[in-house]
Amino acid sequence: MTASVLVVPLTADHADQVIAIYQAGIDEGNATFETTAPSWEHFDTAKLPEHRFAAVDAAGRVLGWVAATRVSDRCAYAGVVEHSVYVRPDARGRGVAATLLKALIVSTEAAGIWTIQSGIFPENTASLAVHERVGFRIIGIRERIGRHHGVWRDVALVERRSGTVQ
């Protein structure tokens, strides 16, 4: 990744670009079961403010984002979050996703979170590869877990367990 790219807290100032990047991933068909990106208000409410980041270039253009949500309100799962990471199509292959995932790992470990997880369509080989490079592993395939545009889809469940949070 170029030196002119910064990872910053994701805020409302990034809203339009974040939602556009999300929609671009949705439109490609292998990023999520969602068919339409949420409004900024819904996105903002659903994501943990302390665990969401944007990668921006020198001009302030958002190249990608990462954000986490709680897996459960049950106290036994207080240290488990689920995340999403999206990179704008013209910024892929430059290390943006890995940089964002590393920022998420730092913030979650500082907060005592011991597991970061996500579901990834097996066809999204680029996402699976970048997750593996930063320490995630596939813990299983959830077969035919949901329909996407009328087609049953499998999801690879990936997780990264902290080596420092006990």
CYANA upper distance limits for C-alpha pairs under 8 A (distance plus 0.5 A):
  1 MET  CA      5 VAL  CA      7.68
  1 MET  CA     94 ARG  CA      5.41
  1 MET  CA     95 GLY  CA      5.64
  1 MET  CA     96 VAL  CA      7.05
  2 THR  CA     94 ARG  CA      8.27
  4 SER  CA     57 ASP  CA      6.26
  4 SER  CA     58 ALA  CA      6.02
  5 VAL  CA     55 ALA  CA      6.88
  5 VAL  CA     56 VAL  CA      5.98
  5 VAL  CA     57 ASP  CA      4.98
  5 VAL  CA     58 ALA  CA      6.98
  6 LEU  CA     55 ALA  CA      6.00
  6 LEU  CA     56 VAL  CA      5.85
  6 LEU  CA     57 ASP  CA      6.90
  6 LEU  CA     58 ALA  CA      8.39
  7 VAL  CA     53 PHE  CA      6.87
  7 VAL  CA     54 ALA  CA      6.10
  7 VAL  CA     55 ALA  CA      4.95
  7 VAL  CA     56 VAL  CA      6.91
  7 VAL  CA     99 THR  CA      8.33
  7 VAL  CA    100 LEU  CA      7.51
  7 VAL  CA    103 ALA  CA      8.08
  8 VAL  CA     53 PHE  CA      6.02
  8 VAL  CA     54 ALA  CA      5.92
  8 VAL  CA     55 ALA  CA      6.92
  8 VAL  CA     56 VAL  CA      7.91
  9 PRO  CA     50 GLU  CA      8.34
  9 PRO  CA     52 ARG  CA      6.65
  9 PRO  CA     53 PHE  CA      4.98
  9 PRO  CA     54 ALA  CA      6.62
 10 LEU  CA     14 HIS  CA      7.01
 10 LEU  CA     49 PRO  CA      8.38
 10 LEU  CA     52 ARG  CA      6.00
 10 LEU  CA     53 PHE  CA      4.91
 10 LEU  CA     54 ALA  CA      5.49
 10 LEU  CA     65 TRP  CA      7.96
 11 THR  CA     15 ALA  CA      7.44
 12 ALA  CA     40 TRP  CA      8.30
 12 ALA  CA     44 ASP  CA      8.42
 14 HIS  CA     18 VAL  CA      6.42
 14 HIS  CA     54 ALA  CA      8.31
 14 HIS  CA     62 VAL  CA      7.53
 15 ALA  CA     19 ILE  CA      6.61
 15 ALA  CA     40 TRP  CA      6.50
 16 ASP  CA     20 ALA  CA      6.65
 16 ASP  CA     40 TRP  CA      8.20
 17 GLN  CA     21 ILE  CA      6.64
 17 GLN  CA     61 ARG  CA      8.31
 17 GLN  CA     62 VAL  CA      6.72
 18 VAL  CA     22 TYR  CA      6.64
 18 VAL  CA     62 VAL  CA      7.62
 18 VAL  CA     64 GLY  CA      7.85
 18 VAL  CA     65 TRP  CA      7.32
 19 ILE  CA     23 GLN  CA      6.61
 19 ILE  CA     37 ALA  CA      6.75
 19 ILE  CA     38 PRO  CA      7.82
 19 ILE  CA     39 SER  CA      7.98
 19 ILE  CA     40 TRP  CA      7.45
 20 ALA  CA     24 ALA  CA      6.67
 20 ALA  CA     37 ALA  CA      8.43
 21 ILE  CA     25 GLY  CA      6.87
 21 ILE  CA     64 GLY  CA      7.65
 21 ILE  CA     86 TYR  CA      7.23
 21 ILE  CA     87 VAL  CA      7.14
 21 ILE  CA     88 ARG  CA      5.79
 22 TYR  CA     26 ILE  CA      6.79
 22 TYR  CA     37 ALA  CA      6.54
 22 TYR  CA     86 TYR  CA      6.95
 23 GLN  CA     27 ASP  CA      6.53
 23 GLN  CA     36 THR  CA      6.90
 23 GLN  CA     37 ALA  CA      5.70
 24 ALA  CA     28 GLU  CA      6.94
 24 ALA  CA     88 ARG  CA      7.78
 24 ALA  CA     89 PRO  CA      8.14
 25 GLY  CA     29 GLY  CA      7.54
 25 GLY  CA     30 ASN  CA      7.99
 25 GLY  CA     31 ALA  CA      6.21
 25 GLY  CA     32 THR  CA      8.39
 25 GLY  CA     86 TYR  CA      7.40
 25 GLY  CA     87 VAL  CA      8.48
 25 GLY  CA     88 ARG  CA      8.36
 26 ILE  CA     30 ASN  CA      7.67
 26 ILE  CA     31 ALA  CA      6.32
 26 ILE  CA     32 THR  CA      6.73
 26 ILE  CA     33 PHE  CA      8.49
 26 ILE  CA     34 GLU  CA      7.18
 26 ILE  CA     35 THR  CA      6.60
 26 ILE  CA     36 THR  CA      7.38
 26 ILE  CA     37 ALA  CA      7.88
 27 ASP  CA     35 THR  CA      8.02
 30 ASN  CA    121 PHE  CA      6.64
 30 ASN  CA    123 GLU  CA      7.22
 30 ASN  CA    124 ASN  CA      6.39
 31 ALA  CA    120 ILE  CA      7.56
 31 ALA  CA    121 PHE  CA      7.31
 31 ALA  CA    124 ASN  CA      7.60
 32 THR  CA    120 ILE  CA      8.15
 32 THR  CA    121 PHE  CA      8.10
 33 PHE  CA    146 GLY  CA      8.25
 33 PHE  CA    147 ARG  CA      8.04
 33 PHE  CA    148 HIS  CA      6.14
 38 PRO  CA     42 HIS  CA      6.52
 38 PRO  CA     43 PHE  CA      6.56
 39 SER  CA     43 PHE  CA      6.73
 40 TRP  CA     44 ASP  CA      6.31
 41 GLU  CA     45 THR  CA      6.64
 42 HIS  CA     46 ALA  CA      6.62
 43 PHE  CA     47 LYS  CA      6.73
 44 ASP  CA     49 PRO  CA      8.31
 46 ALA  CA     69 THR  CA      7.05
 47 LYS  CA     51 HIS  CA      8.26
 47 LYS  CA     52 ARG  CA      7.74
 47 LYS  CA     67 ALA  CA      6.63
 47 LYS  CA     68 ALA  CA      6.10
 47 LYS  CA     69 THR  CA      5.57
 48 LEU  CA     52 ARG  CA      7.19
 48 LEU  CA     67 ALA  CA      7.60
 48 LEU  CA     68 ALA  CA      6.29
 48 LEU  CA     69 THR  CA      6.08
 48 LEU  CA     70 ARG  CA      8.03
 50 GLU  CA    107 SER  CA      7.88
 51 HIS  CA     66 VAL  CA      8.46
 51 HIS  CA     67 ALA  CA      6.33
 51 HIS  CA     68 ALA  CA      6.29
 51 HIS  CA    104 LEU  CA      6.60
 51 HIS  CA    107 SER  CA      6.71
 51 HIS  CA    108 THR  CA      7.25
 52 ARG  CA     65 TRP  CA      7.80
 52 ARG  CA     66 VAL  CA      5.95
 52 ARG  CA     67 ALA  CA      4.55
 52 ARG  CA     68 ALA  CA      6.89
 52 ARG  CA    104 LEU  CA      7.63
 53 PHE  CA     65 TRP  CA      6.11
 53 PHE  CA     66 VAL  CA      5.91
 53 PHE  CA     67 ALA  CA      7.01
 53 PHE  CA    100 LEU  CA      7.34
 53 PHE  CA    103 ALA  CA      8.03
 53 PHE  CA    104 LEU  CA      8.01
 54 ALA  CA     62 VAL  CA      6.87
 54 ALA  CA     63 LEU  CA      7.87
 54 ALA  CA     64 GLY  CA      6.28
 54 ALA  CA     65 TRP  CA      4.85
 54 ALA  CA     66 VAL  CA      7.12
 54 ALA  CA    100 LEU  CA      7.84
 55 ALA  CA     62 VAL  CA      6.27
 55 ALA  CA     63 LEU  CA      5.92
 55 ALA  CA     64 GLY  CA      5.80
 55 ALA  CA     65 TRP  CA      6.66
 55 ALA  CA     96 VAL  CA      7.39
 55 ALA  CA    100 LEU  CA      7.34
 56 VAL  CA     60 GLY  CA      5.88
 56 VAL  CA     61 ARG  CA      5.78
 56 VAL  CA     62 VAL  CA      4.92
 56 VAL  CA     63 LEU  CA      6.03
 56 VAL  CA     64 GLY  CA      7.92
 57 ASP  CA     61 ARG  CA      5.93
 57 ASP  CA     62 VAL  CA      7.20
 57 ASP  CA     63 LEU  CA      7.48
 63 LEU  CA     87 VAL  CA      6.37
 63 LEU  CA     88 ARG  CA      6.02
 63 LEU  CA     91 ALA  CA      6.46
 63 LEU  CA     96 VAL  CA      7.74
 64 GLY  CA     85 VAL  CA      7.89
 64 GLY  CA     86 TYR  CA      5.93
 64 GLY  CA     87 VAL  CA      4.48
 64 GLY  CA     88 ARG  CA      6.27
 64 GLY  CA     91 ALA  CA      8.40
 64 GLY  CA     96 VAL  CA      7.18
 64 GLY  CA     97 ALA  CA      7.58
 64 GLY  CA    100 LEU  CA      8.31
 65 TRP  CA     85 VAL  CA      6.20
 65 TRP  CA     86 TYR  CA      6.03
 65 TRP  CA     87 VAL  CA      7.05
 65 TRP  CA     97 ALA  CA      8.38
 65 TRP  CA    100 LEU  CA      7.29
 66 VAL  CA     83 HIS  CA      7.50
 66 VAL  CA     84 SER  CA      6.11
 66 VAL  CA     85 VAL  CA      4.75
 66 VAL  CA     86 TYR  CA      7.06
 66 VAL  CA    100 LEU  CA      6.55
 66 VAL  CA    101 LEU  CA      7.43
 66 VAL  CA    104 LEU  CA      7.76
 67 ALA  CA     83 HIS  CA      6.02
 67 ALA  CA     84 SER  CA      6.09
 67 ALA  CA     85 VAL  CA      7.19
 67 ALA  CA    104 LEU  CA      8.25
 68 ALA  CA     81 VAL  CA      6.57
 68 ALA  CA     82 GLU  CA      5.92
 68 ALA  CA     83 HIS  CA      4.63
 68 ALA  CA     84 SER  CA      6.99
 69 THR  CA     81 VAL  CA      6.04
 69 THR  CA     82 GLU  CA      5.89
 69 THR  CA     83 HIS  CA      6.82
 70 ARG  CA     78 ALA  CA      8.24
 70 ARG  CA     80 VAL  CA      7.23
 70 ARG  CA     81 VAL  CA      5.27
 70 ARG  CA     82 GLU  CA      6.86
 71 VAL  CA     77 TYR  CA      7.46
 71 VAL  CA     80 VAL  CA      6.61
 71 VAL  CA     81 VAL  CA      5.71
 71 VAL  CA     82 GLU  CA      6.46
 72 SER  CA     77 TYR  CA      6.51
 72 SER  CA     78 ALA  CA      7.90
 72 SER  CA     80 VAL  CA      8.50
 73 ASP  CA     77 TYR  CA      7.63
 73 ASP  CA     78 ALA  CA      7.68
 74 ARG  CA     78 ALA  CA      7.35
 78 ALA  CA    113 ILE  CA      7.82
 79 GLY  CA    112 GLY  CA      6.89
 79 GLY  CA    113 ILE  CA      4.47
 79 GLY  CA    114 TRP  CA      5.65
 79 GLY  CA    115 THR  CA      6.77
 80 VAL  CA    113 ILE  CA      6.43
 80 VAL  CA    114 TRP  CA      6.69
 80 VAL  CA    115 THR  CA      5.23
 80 VAL  CA    116 ILE  CA      6.40
 80 VAL  CA    117 GLN  CA      8.01
 81 VAL  CA    113 ILE  CA      7.99
 81 VAL  CA    115 THR  CA      6.95
 81 VAL  CA    116 ILE  CA      5.56
 81 VAL  CA    117 GLN  CA      6.75
 82 GLU  CA    116 ILE  CA      6.18
 82 GLU  CA    117 GLN  CA      5.22
 82 GLU  CA    118 SER  CA      5.77
 83 HIS  CA    116 ILE  CA      7.35
 83 HIS  CA    117 GLN  CA      6.82
 83 HIS  CA    118 SER  CA      6.13
 84 SER  CA    118 SER  CA      7.46
 85 VAL  CA     97 ALA  CA      7.16
 85 VAL  CA    100 LEU  CA      8.09
 85 VAL  CA    101 LEU  CA      7.99
 86 TYR  CA     97 ALA  CA      7.60
 87 VAL  CA     91 ALA  CA      7.00
 87 VAL  CA     92 ARG  CA      6.72
 87 VAL  CA     96 VAL  CA      7.43
 87 VAL  CA     97 ALA  CA      6.98
 88 ARG  CA     92 ARG  CA      7.18
 91 ALA  CA     96 VAL  CA      7.81
 92 ARG  CA     96 VAL  CA      7.43
 92 ARG  CA     97 ALA  CA      8.47
 95 GLY  CA     99 THR  CA      6.63
 96 VAL  CA    100 LEU  CA      6.70
 97 ALA  CA    101 LEU  CA      6.58
 97 ALA  CA    130 VAL  CA      7.63
 98 ALA  CA    102 LYS  CA      6.62
 98 ALA  CA    130 VAL  CA      6.63
 98 ALA  CA    131 HIS  CA      7.94
 98 ALA  CA    133 ARG  CA      8.26
 98 ALA  CA    134 VAL  CA      7.14
 99 THR  CA    103 ALA  CA      6.85
100 LEU  CA    104 LEU  CA      6.79
101 LEU  CA    105 ILE  CA      6.68
101 LEU  CA    131 HIS  CA      8.40
101 LEU  CA    134 VAL  CA      7.81
102 LYS  CA    106 VAL  CA      6.79
102 LYS  CA    134 VAL  CA      7.51
103 ALA  CA    107 SER  CA      6.79
104 LEU  CA    108 THR  CA      6.51
105 ILE  CA    109 GLU  CA      6.48
105 ILE  CA    116 ILE  CA      8.45
106 VAL  CA    110 ALA  CA      6.66
107 SER  CA    111 ALA  CA      6.85
108 THR  CA    112 GLY  CA      6.86
108 THR  CA    113 ILE  CA      5.60
108 THR  CA    114 TRP  CA      8.18
109 GLU  CA    113 ILE  CA      5.76
109 GLU  CA    114 TRP  CA      7.19
109 GLU  CA    162 SER  CA      7.44
109 GLU  CA    164 THR  CA      7.96
109 GLU  CA    165 VAL  CA      6.89
112 GLY  CA    165 VAL  CA      6.31
113 ILE  CA    162 SER  CA      8.15
113 ILE  CA    165 VAL  CA      7.24
114 TRP  CA    161 ARG  CA      6.15
114 TRP  CA    162 SER  CA      5.41
114 TRP  CA    165 VAL  CA      5.90
114 TRP  CA    166 GLN  CA      7.46
115 THR  CA    159 GLU  CA      7.09
115 THR  CA    160 ARG  CA      6.15
115 THR  CA    161 ARG  CA      5.15
115 THR  CA    162 SER  CA      6.73
116 ILE  CA    159 GLU  CA      6.00
116 ILE  CA    160 ARG  CA      5.77
116 ILE  CA    161 ARG  CA      7.22
117 GLN  CA    157 LEU  CA      7.66
117 GLN  CA    158 VAL  CA      5.99
117 GLN  CA    159 GLU  CA      4.63
117 GLN  CA    160 ARG  CA      6.92
118 SER  CA    157 LEU  CA      6.40
118 SER  CA    158 VAL  CA      5.91
118 SER  CA    159 GLU  CA      7.02
119 GLY  CA    155 VAL  CA      6.15
119 GLY  CA    156 ALA  CA      5.99
119 GLY  CA    157 LEU  CA      5.09
119 GLY  CA    158 VAL  CA      6.70
120 ILE  CA    124 ASN  CA      7.33
120 ILE  CA    127 SER  CA      7.94
120 ILE  CA    128 LEU  CA      7.62
120 ILE  CA    155 VAL  CA      5.83
120 ILE  CA    156 ALA  CA      5.59
120 ILE  CA    157 LEU  CA      7.00
120 ILE  CA    158 VAL  CA      7.90
121 PHE  CA    153 ARG  CA      7.93
121 PHE  CA    154 ASP  CA      6.76
121 PHE  CA    155 VAL  CA      5.15
121 PHE  CA    156 ALA  CA      6.45
122 PRO  CA    128 LEU  CA      8.03
122 PRO  CA    154 ASP  CA      7.46
122 PRO  CA    155 VAL  CA      6.67
122 PRO  CA    156 ALA  CA      6.32
124 ASN  CA    128 LEU  CA      6.98
125 THR  CA    129 ALA  CA      6.54
126 ALA  CA    130 VAL  CA      6.80
127 SER  CA    131 HIS  CA      6.65
128 LEU  CA    132 GLU  CA      6.70
129 ALA  CA    133 ARG  CA      6.75
130 VAL  CA    134 VAL  CA      7.05
131 HIS  CA    135 GLY  CA      6.99
131 HIS  CA    136 PHE  CA      5.70
131 HIS  CA    137 ARG  CA      8.01
132 GLU  CA    136 PHE  CA      5.25
132 GLU  CA    137 ARG  CA      6.36
135 GLY  CA    160 ARG  CA      6.48
136 PHE  CA    158 VAL  CA      6.62
136 PHE  CA    159 GLU  CA      5.62
136 PHE  CA    160 ARG  CA      4.85
136 PHE  CA    161 ARG  CA      8.20
137 ARG  CA    158 VAL  CA      5.82
137 ARG  CA    159 GLU  CA      6.12
137 ARG  CA    160 ARG  CA      7.00
138 ILE  CA    156 ALA  CA      6.88
138 ILE  CA    157 LEU  CA      6.26
138 ILE  CA    158 VAL  CA      4.85
138 ILE  CA    159 GLU  CA      7.15
139 ILE  CA    156 ALA  CA      8.10
139 ILE  CA    157 LEU  CA      6.30
139 ILE  CA    158 VAL  CA      6.22
139 ILE  CA    159 GLU  CA      7.46
140 GLY  CA    156 ALA  CA      6.42
140 GLY  CA    157 LEU  CA      5.99
140 GLY  CA    158 VAL  CA      7.96
141 ILE  CA    154 ASP  CA      7.17
141 ILE  CA    155 VAL  CA      6.18
141 ILE  CA    156 ALA  CA      4.94
141 ILE  CA    157 LEU  CA      6.54
142 ARG  CA    154 ASP  CA      6.07
142 ARG  CA    155 VAL  CA      5.65
142 ARG  CA    156 ALA  CA      6.70
142 ARG  CA    157 LEU  CA      7.55
143 GLU  CA    153 ARG  CA      7.52
143 GLU  CA    154 ASP  CA      4.95
143 GLU  CA    155 VAL  CA      7.09
144 ARG  CA    152 TRP  CA      5.56
144 ARG  CA    153 ARG  CA      5.40
144 ARG  CA    154 ASP  CA      5.26
144 ARG  CA    155 VAL  CA      8.23
145 ILE  CA    152 TRP  CA      7.56
145 ILE  CA    153 ARG  CA      6.72
145 ILE  CA    154 ASP  CA      6.27
145 ILE  CA    155 VAL  CA      7.37
146 GLY  CA    152 TRP  CA      6.11
146 GLY  CA    153 ARG  CA      6.19
146 GLY  CA    154 ASP  CA      7.85
147 ARG  CA    151 VAL  CA      5.54
147 ARG  CA    152 TRP  CA      4.84
147 ARG  CA    153 ARG  CA      6.39
148 HIS  CA    152 TRP  CA      6.82
148 HIS  CA    153 ARG  CA      7.05
162 SER  CA    166 GLN  CA      8.36
